[in-house]
Amino acid sequence: MLREVALGVRRFDAIQEATGASRAILGARLRGLTQSGVLERVEYREPGSRTRHEYRLTAAGRELQPVLTALMQWGDKYLTGPAGLH
């Protein structure tokens, strides 16, 4: 979820589609990340639509970027091979 938000995927439905998480699990995780100060929930409104929310990284969340990158690199090195994931 953090990876997706860091990549610019900020709306609940788009995060759900990108991660495959159920609505209940995604909601719980996003609430936890918001409560811990890693994400912030920000209102937005498209013309003619109701007010909705998107998720953005806070300063603390942006500081996790090197950690996310390191985990991705580790996975690329140890969890993939010629045939894909082990």
VEXBA-461899 format. One record per residue (C-alpha): residue number from 1; chain; z, x, y. Coordinates in steps of 0.05 Angstrom, whole numbers. Last residue first. Layout:
<site seq="NUM" mol="A" c3="Z" c1="X" c2="Y"/>
...
//
This chain:
<site seq="86" mol="A" c3="-127" c1="194" c2="-374"/>
<site seq="85" mol="A" c3="-167" c1="171" c2="-313"/>
<site seq="84" mol="A" c3="-240" c1="189" c2="-310"/>
<site seq="83" mol="A" c3="-285" c1="213" c2="-367"/>
<site seq="82" mol="A" c3="-296" c1="282" c2="-339"/>
<site seq="81" mol="A" c3="-223" c1="288" c2="-320"/>
<site seq="80" mol="A" c3="-173" c1="253" c2="-277"/>
<site seq="79" mol="A" c3="-97" c1="252" c2="-279"/>
<site seq="78" mol="A" c3="-78" c1="324" c2="-266"/>
<site seq="77" mol="A" c3="-121" c1="349" c2="-208"/>
<site seq="76" mol="A" c3="-141" c1="284" c2="-174"/>
<site seq="75" mol="A" c3="-70" c1="258" c2="-184"/>
<site seq="74" mol="A" c3="-40" c1="320" c2="-151"/>
<site seq="73" mol="A" c3="-90" c1="314" c2="-94"/>
<site seq="72" mol="A" c3="-71" c1="241" c2="-83"/>
<site seq="71" mol="A" c3="3" c1="257" c2="-86"/>
<site seq="70" mol="A" c3="-7" c1="313" c2="-35"/>
<site seq="69" mol="A" c3="-46" c1="267" c2="11"/>
<site seq="68" mol="A" c3="8" c1="214" c2="8"/>
<site seq="67" mol="A" c3="61" c1="266" c2="24"/>
<site seq="66" mol="A" c3="20" c1="294" c2="82"/>
<site seq="65" mol="A" c3="13" c1="222" c2="109"/>
<site seq="64" mol="A" c3="87" c1="207" c2="106"/>
<site seq="63" mol="A" c3="95" c1="227" c2="180"/>
<site seq="62" mol="A" c3="51" c1="168" c2="198"/>
<site seq="61" mol="A" c3="102" c1="122" c2="166"/>
<site seq="60" mol="A" c3="159" c1="150" c2="208"/>
<site seq="59" mol="A" c3="117" c1="142" c2="271"/>
<site seq="58" mol="A" c3="105" c1="70" c2="250"/>
<site seq="57" mol="A" c3="46" c1="51" c2="206"/>
<site seq="56" mol="A" c3="14" c1="-15" c2="220"/>
<site seq="55" mol="A" c3="16" c1="-82" c2="184"/>
<site seq="54" mol="A" c3="-22" c1="-144" c2="207"/>
<site seq="53" mol="A" c3="3" c1="-212" c2="226"/>
<site seq="52" mol="A" c3="-30" c1="-279" c2="242"/>
<site seq="51" mol="A" c3="-32" c1="-325" c2="302"/>
<site seq="50" mol="A" c3="-77" c1="-385" c2="290"/>
<site seq="49" mol="A" c3="-152" c1="-382" c2="298"/>
<site seq="48" mol="A" c3="-201" c1="-402" c2="352"/>
<site seq="47" mol="A" c3="-208" c1="-332" c2="380"/>
<site seq="46" mol="A" c3="-175" c1="-281" c2="333"/>
<site seq="45" mol="A" c3="-100" c1="-274" c2="339"/>
<site seq="44" mol="A" c3="-57" c1="-214" c2="326"/>
<site seq="43" mol="A" c3="17" c1="-206" c2="313"/>
<site seq="42" mol="A" c3="45" c1="-139" c2="290"/>
<site seq="41" mol="A" c3="88" c1="-123" c2="230"/>
<site seq="40" mol="A" c3="113" c1="-52" c2="232"/>
<site seq="39" mol="A" c3="112" c1="-3" c2="174"/>
<site seq="38" mol="A" c3="156" c1="55" c2="153"/>
<site seq="37" mol="A" c3="218" c1="28" c2="187"/>
<site seq="36" mol="A" c3="258" c1="12" c2="125"/>
<site seq="35" mol="A" c3="254" c1="-62" c2="139"/>
<site seq="34" mol="A" c3="179" c1="-59" c2="145"/>
<site seq="33" mol="A" c3="171" c1="-20" c2="80"/>
<site seq="32" mol="A" c3="216" c1="-70" c2="46"/>
<site seq="31" mol="A" c3="179" c1="-130" c2="74"/>
<site seq="30" mol="A" c3="113" c1="-98" c2="53"/>
<site seq="29" mol="A" c3="139" c1="-88" c2="-17"/>
<site seq="28" mol="A" c3="165" c1="-159" c2="-24"/>
<site seq="27" mol="A" c3="100" c1="-189" c2="3"/>
<site seq="26" mol="A" c3="58" c1="-146" c2="-43"/>
<site seq="25" mol="A" c3="99" c1="-166" c2="-103"/>
<site seq="24" mol="A" c3="95" c1="-240" c2="-88"/>
<site seq="23" mol="A" c3="21" c1="-239" c2="-69"/>
<site seq="22" mol="A" c3="4" c1="-202" c2="-134"/>
<site seq="21" mol="A" c3="-20" c1="-131" c2="-126"/>
<site seq="20" mol="A" c3="-94" c1="-115" c2="-137"/>
<site seq="19" mol="A" c3="-89" c1="-57" c2="-88"/>
<site seq="18" mol="A" c3="-151" c1="-66" c2="-45"/>
<site seq="17" mol="A" c3="-152" c1="-142" c2="-50"/>
<site seq="16" mol="A" c3="-79" c1="-148" c2="-34"/>
<site seq="15" mol="A" c3="-86" c1="-101" c2="25"/>
<site seq="14" mol="A" c3="-144" c1="-142" c2="51"/>
<site seq="13" mol="A" c3="-105" c1="-207" c2="42"/>
<site seq="12" mol="A" c3="-44" c1="-178" c2="79"/>
<site seq="11" mol="A" c3="-83" c1="-149" c2="137"/>
<site seq="10" mol="A" c3="-78" c1="-75" c2="155"/>
<site seq="9" mol="A" c3="-131" c1="-36" c2="117"/>
<site seq="8" mol="A" c3="-140" c1="23" c2="164"/>
<site seq="7" mol="A" c3="-137" c1="81" c2="115"/>
<site seq="6" mol="A" c3="-63" c1="92" c2="130"/>
<site seq="5" mol="A" c3="-52" c1="18" c2="114"/>
<site seq="4" mol="A" c3="-87" c1="28" c2="47"/>
<site seq="3" mol="A" c3="-48" c1="90" c2="30"/>
<site seq="2" mol="A" c3="17" c1="56" c2="47"/>
<site seq="1" mol="A" c3="0" c1="0" c2="0"/>
//
